[in-house]
Every structure is written in structure tokens, then in C-alpha cells.
Amino acid sequence: MHLWFSKNTGWLEVISGSMYSGKSEELIRRLKRAQFANQKILVFKHGIDDRYDSKKVVSHNKNELEAIPVANTKDMEDIIKINKEGLEVVGIDEVQFFGEEIVELIENLTNAGKRVIVAGLDQDFRGKPFHPMPELMARAEYVDKLNAICMVCGNPASRTQRLINGEPVYDDDPIIMVGAKESYEARCRACHEVKKRKREQGELYFIVGTDTEIGKTYVTLKLLEEKLKRGKNIIGLKPIETGLELFENYEGSDSKKYADLFEKKVEDINVYFFKKALSPHSASEEAKEKIDVEKIKAKINTELAKKDEVYVEGAGGLLVPYNDNYTYLDFICEYKNRAKVIVVSKNSLGTINHTLLTIDTLKRNGIKIEGIIFNNKDNIKDEKFLKENIRIIKKLSKEKIIKNFNYGE
């Protein structure tokens, strides 16, 4: 690699490759050279990577360099601000763990005249691009892709093979799982394996509202009615509902509406129906009955084995808590490798902000979005206003519009 130096000019160097390709080794080498030249450096690693040492970057052949473990980009930024005086070089190991937010920080550092050196996996265990590495590689002045040696055939290896009990994992397993020799091998394209599960279960959709009382049940029932008319083998579930005291014999409740549509009992649709009209965590505390998400999963999984499509409506919005440390979002994340979300948005003043925030939160958590359903809950007559809301949300979110309802039509 040919480097030149101009005062106040920063640049980005990306060291990529599979595991065991020598990425950390090369990162350590470059940073130590900067140290030998009496340059002020800061070295970071993600806190989840403690395979060899929690406070050092350590290569597989045990070369090491002191580093600062951080949990996220914000922590890294705060440390850099404190140590910015005279800072010349910033090194980041396993940069893929920091997500898309790291790109902006690195751009700011290089634009401020810093030399930034990062090392990371360019492909995940499935052989697909490991974000944000593609973005960093495109923006970098220097990119080095290192190969390991295939542990099966001895050819150059560009991919990381994840193993559990000596067997290749499935393509829908979690992307991030930190491990060493017991979990990973370097392999070439021909020897790399990823198993696929048999897709015998139905498709799963979560209904997410941008707020409470916006007509999620109304528009979802309309959607499901259309599918039933076309002969679809489907079911809609309302696992958690609150406010039982407001409904005599469940009449008028969301759970009862689903039950009537599918000619089921309420208990076939609902798992928890709490007395007080509060958020799920408060209603469950009031009832002295803790929400067991495993019961809800069991209900969903039972229906997935029988139905082609299963629709699950949440109680309230995306961040409504089920308990003090667990939200509807957390629940959806447990299914994110196989489920999609339908966002229901009340078409009114404020919907642009609420809808885009909901979509941004879903995307940041790696959750697939099927599309958006708009509901004119307040029966607003200003067509220009309603259409502009839809137009700008579609443009900014880049998500498709599934339906546009007038409430009660």
C-alpha cells in the first residue's frame, strides 16, 4: 500500500476479510507503527467481543494492543471528544458490530484530518455483505481484502463458516454471535455451507400502530375479510388486550371481533385480557398476573403450523411495554428473521412524524416491513391534506402503501 501525507488531510483505511484472514493482525501492525512514530492514537473495540481479552485487540496468533471497549458509537464519540487534543489516528476493530451509525462518525473524523483504520468482516456467515462494511469500503481511500486458508481444502478462503456442534448453521440464525475456533472456520466459496430450513409453516405478519386508538383492528379486519373471500387459509390473533371491564361478555372488544370473523372463541384469539384499560405492563401488574411471552409464542407457533398466514395485532404502539424490561418491539425482534410488519397509520396531523419514527425504529432493528395501511380515523374531508401525508411518507420511507381506508366506510 502506498500512503502519502498532507497536513490536515484525513483518510480511511479498511481491512476486510473472513475470520482467520489476519485482519486484527494487520490492524495492530499499522497502529503500532503509528505509535513508534510518536503519533497519538485511540483504539476501540466493541464490548461484546471478549474472546481473548476484554480490553485489548488480540489477533488469533495472540498479538495484542490496548483498546477501549465501548457499547456503541455514542460512547466512542464521547471518548474521542475528551481525547481530541493532538489525536492523529483512530483504530476500530470488528467495526461491523457498530452498525450503520459508525459511518457518520468515521466520515467526521476523516474530514477533520484524522487517519482512521478499521478492520471487520465484509461478509456474514451466510456469505452476504456485512453492513456497514460495504458503505465503509465505498468511502475509503484504501481497502485491503485479506484471505485466510480454507480449513477444508486448503484453497484461499474468503468466507466465514459458522458451526454449532460441528454442523453448519441455518440461514435464519442470528447474524452476530461472537466466538472463536469452537464456532467458526475459514472456508473457500466451494466449501462454505449454509443450511436452509424447510419452510413448512405459514407466513407471519405483525400489525403495528403508530399510536393507540387509531383503528388497527378495524383496518386489519377489513384486510383479512378480503383474504377470506379469496379463500385464504388465515387467522388473526390479538394476544394481549386490556379494558375487559368495559366489555360485557367481550362484546365490542377487538378480540371478540377477530373471534367472530373466524368463527372462533375469544380464548382461541386472545392469551391475556386484563380488566383495566391500561398499558399491558400496568394492567398485568394491576391484575397481579405477569405476562409470559412464551405462552403467546406457543399460540402463534400453533397457528403457524396450521395456517398459510397468521396476523398478530399488538396492544398500542411499537414501544408499548409488556413488562418493565420488554416491549412489543422486543417481541417482534424474536421473530424478525421470519416475520414482516404491517404499519397502521392514522392519517391526520402528526402522522408524518409518527409513521416515519415507527418505520425508522423497525429498520434499525432489522425488521422487514410489508407496507403501510393508512386510516382516516377522524373522517377528515381535506383530500389534498390526506394525499400529501401519504405522498411524503411514501417518498421518505420508501415503503409501499397497502391500503388507504376511511374509518367506517
N, C-alpha and C positions, 0 to 999 in steps of 0.2 A: 504494500500500500504506500502511495506517495502522498505525503502531507506537506502542506506549506502553512506558514503562519503570517497573518496580517493583523496588526493591532486592532482591537475592538471587533474582530470578526469571530463569530462563533460557528460551530458546525456540529452535526450529529453523526456519530458512527454507530451502526447497527451490526451486531454479531449474532447471527441466527444459525439454526440447525436443529437436529434431533438431540435427544438426550445422548450423553456419552460422546458427543462430537467435539468437545473441548471448548465450548462457549465460555464457561466460567473461567477456565484456564487462560483463555485469551484476554478476557476482561481484566483479570488480575494482573496479567503481564503488562498491559497498557497502562493501568492505573499505577502500578509500581514504578514504571518508567517515569511517569509524571511526578511521583514522589521523589525519585532520585534527582529530578531536575528542580527540586525545591518548589514545586507548584502546590498551591493549596487545593486539596481535593476533598470532596464529600462522597461517600459511598453508601448506597442504600440497598436494602433487600426487603422483600415482603415478610411480614411477621409469621405467615403460615408456613414458610419454608424453613424448618428447623431440622432438616435431615441430618446434618453433620454438626452444626453449631448455630445457636440462636442469634449470635452477634457477630458472625463472620461470614463473608463469602468464601465458600470452600469448594474447590473443584473435586471431581471424582478421584483424582490421584493425590488429594489431600493438600494441595497448595492452598493458601488462605490469605485473607486480607480483612482487617477490621471493617465492620459495616454497621450502619444504623438500621435496626429493624423498624418498619413502620406498617401501619394497618391500611393506609390509603394515601391517595395523592395529597390530600389536605394536610396530613401530618408531615409529609415530605416538604411541602411548600413552607410550612411554618418553620421547620428546622433550617431550611435554606435562607429564609429571611433573617434569622438570628445570626447565621454564619456567612452572610453575603460579602462582608468586607474582605477583599482580596481573593475571593473564591474564583478559581480558574477552570476547574474540571469537576464534573459530576458524573459518577458511575452508578448504574442501576442494574442489578442482577435479577433474572427471571421477571423481566419487565411485563410479560404477558399477564401476570397476576393483577396488575393495577388497572386494567380496563381502559376504556376509551378516554377517561379523564386525564390520563398521563400525557396524551398527545399535546394538549394545550400547554401544560406546564413545560414540556420539553421545548416546544416552539418558543415560549417566552424566554427560556434560558439561553437558547442558541441565538435568538435575536438580541439578547443582552450581552452577547460576546463570549458566552461560555462554551467550552468544549464538553459535549455530552456523549458518553459512551454507554450503550445499553446492550445487554445480552438477553436472549429469550428464544423460546420455541416458536418457529414460524408455522408449524403445523400442530394441531391437536392429535390425540391418539387415533382419531378416525382418518387422519391424513388430510384434513381440511384446514384452511387458513385459521390461525390462532390470533384473533383480534386482541390488541390493536397492532400487531406486528405488520400487517400489510400497509397500514397507514404510515407507520414509522419508517418502513423501508422505502416507501414512495417519497417521503420528505427528506430522507437522509442524504448527506453528501457522500458517505462511504457505507457500503453494505458488503459484508463478508458472510457467505453461506458455507458453513463447515459440514463435512460429512463424518459420520462415525464408520465403524466396520460392522457389517451385518453379523449378528451373533448366531445366525443360522447357516449362512452360506459363505460369508467372508467377503462379499462384494461391498462396494461403498453403500453406506446406509444413510438415507435422508429422512427416515420416519421413526416415530416412537411407538413401540408395541407395548400396550398395557396388558398385563396378565393378572388374573386372580386365580389362586390355586393352580398356577401353571397353565391356565387356559385363557385364550383371547377373550376380551370383554365384549359386551354388546354395544351397538352403535348409539343407543339411547342412555348409556350410563353417564354420570356427571363428568363434565369436561375437566374440572380441576380436582385432582386428587394427588397430593404430594407423596412421593415415595422414592425408593432407590432400587437396588438390584432385585429385591423381592417382588417388585411390582412392574418393572419396566425393562424392555430390551430395545436396543437399536436394531432396526431391520431395513433392508432394501425394499423397493417397491414390490418385487415379486414375492417376498417372504412375509410381508406385512398382512395381518389378518384382522378383520373386524366382523364379529358375528351379528346377524340381524335376527331379531325376534320374529316369531310368527305373529302376524297381525290378525289374530282371530277375534279380538274384542272390538267393540264398536268405537265410533268417534266420540270424543268428549269435548263439550263446549261449556265454558263458564260465562254466566251473564254478570257483567259488572256495570253498575250505575255510576254516573259522575256525582251523584248525590242521593239522598234518601227521598222518598215520596215523589219520584219523577215518572212513575208508571212503568217500571221494569217488568212487572208481572203482566200488565196489560199488553205491552208490545211483544213480549215473549210468547204469550198465549196466542196472539194473532199469527206470529211466525209459525208456531207449532200446529195451529189449526190448518194452515195451508199445507204443511208437510203431511199431516194425517190424511187430508183429502187426496193427496197423491199416492197414498198407500205406504208411506214410510213407516218403518218399524222403530218408533222413537219413544222416549219418555222424558218428562220434565220433573225435576226434583227441587224442593225448597227445604233443604236440610235444617235450617235454623230460621225460626220466625218468633217474634216477640209480640206481646199485646193480646194474649189469649183472653184476658178479662173483657176485651172489647167485642168479642165474637161469641155469640150464643151457639153452641154446638158447631163451632168452627165456621158458621155461615158468614160469608163476606171476606174470609181470610184468604191470603194468597195460596196457602197450602190446600185449602178446600177447592179453590178454583182449578188448580192443577189436578187434584184428585177427580173432580167432576169431568174434566176434559178427557182423562184417560180411563174413566170408569174404575177408579181405584178408591181405597180407603185413605184417609188423611195420613195414617201411620205408614202407608206404603210410599208416601211422598216426603214426609217430614220425619226428622230424627229428634229435634228439640223444639218444643213450642212453649215458650216461657210466658208466664202470666202478665208481667209488667211490660209496658211499651217502652222499653229502654234499649240501649245498645246491647248486643249479645253478652258481653262480659259483665255488664251491670245487671242485666236481667237474670243471668245464671247465678250471680252472687246473691241476689235477692231471693232466688229460689233455693239457694244452698245446694245447687247441682252443677258441678263442674262440667264444662263441655269437653267430651272425649272425642277428639278428631278421628281417632281410629274407628269409632262407630260410624261416622259419616263416610269415611273411606270405604268401609265394608259395604255400606248401602250403595255407593257409587259403583264399586267394583262388581257387585252382584248384578246391577243393571247393565253394566258394560258387557258382561258375558252373555246377556240375553238380547240386547237391543243393538240396532245399527248406529243409532245416535242417542247420546244422553246429554241433556241440557240441565245445568245446575245453576240456580239463581241464588246469589248471596243476599245477606241481610244488610242493606245500606250500601255504602261505597267500598272502595278497594282497601282502605286502611282501617276499616271498622275492626276493633279488636274482638277476638273470641275469648281471650283472657289477657292478663297483663303483659304477656310477652309474645303474643301470637295473634296475627291479623288474618283477614280474608286473603290478603296478598300472600302471606306465608303459606297458606293452604294451597293456593293456586300454584305456587312455586314448586310444591311437591309433585305436581303433575305436568310441569312445564315442558317436559320432553315429549309429551304425547297429546297435550290439550291445546285448544285455542280459546281465545276470549272474544266475546261479542260485547262491545261497549254500547250502553244505552245512555243517550244524552238528551236532557231536556232542552228543547230549542227555545231559549229565552235569553234575556240579558245576562251575561256572565258565562254563557255556555262555552264560548271560545276558550277562555282560561281554564275552566273546569275540565273540559274534554281533552285539551292538549296536555294538561298536567297528568291526567289519568293515563293517557297514551304514552307519555314520556316515562312514567313510572313503570308501566308494563314492559316497555322496550329495554329500559335499564336493567330489568331483572330477567331479560332473555325470554320473555313470554310472547308467544305468537298471537297475533291479532287477526281474527277473521274479518272484522269490519265494524262499522258504526251504524246503529239504528237511532234516528232522531225521532223525538216525540214532542209534539206541540201540546204539552200538558195544559197550558193556560189558554189554549184556543186563540192565540194571537192572530189577528187578521192582516197584519202588515206583511204581505208576501215578499216584498223586497228585502225586508229585515231578515225574515226566515231563510230566504235563499242565500243571502250574503253570509250568514252564520255557517251554513253548510258548505258554501264555496271555499271560504277561507280555511275552515277546519280540514277539508279535504286536501287543499293545497299544502298547508303547513304540516299536516300529519302524514300525508301520502298514503292514507288508508282508504279502502273502498267504502262506499256508502251502501249498506244492505237494504235499508228501508227508510221511509220518511212518513211517519204517522201523524194524523191529527187525533188527539185523545178523544175517544168516544165515537169515532166515525164508524 
